[in-house]
């Protein structure tokens, strides 16, 4: 049975909204400032009062990768968290999957705006967490999430036809991807644009996670360039986490940073 509409009590209270914690940090003496992703309200900023106190039940629940039911009250940019319940088991991410989860969370905090709902993005995020529980699947899973994220936010990539002629992409042809336009045949483009074969573009277009090593490298370079264009100059902190991870533990993870 499908989930019903969000429960709103009056105009300033939301009850039992599904959500995931993306980030939390200390706020004042005993509280937490939580950024959460929800299907009906997008990213929301919530003050969890007293959550850092020794008897608080909230702190143990307000962890990344755990499906939650959140209730809050108040208007403006920040609301007050008044209730939190578990909505299923925590997604157990380990090693490269855990680093990838932090990367995805940081992308959502950096690229989304508060109170801008994207139900499709929330669904994609939930599916991504499930997929990241499978070791060795991080790279294709991240590429698909990045593609969907850009699309949901209005920065979708042209993947199935050439930018200048609208001719169908040829699988065996090499292209250069102009971020402001789309793919053009390699011989017509500058060497500074990401190089990518038609078969990789088409796999991304149909969200085919089966890519060979060359395709995964090409897809990563394209997505890194496309996301960097939206992020601006401030680097991702999850990139530092990844660089500090032992190389044998992160080889092949395809972390987006």
Order of alpha helices (4+ residues) and beta strands (2+ residues): beta-beta-beta-beta-alpha-beta-beta-alpha-alpha-alpha-beta-beta-beta-alpha-alpha-alpha-alpha
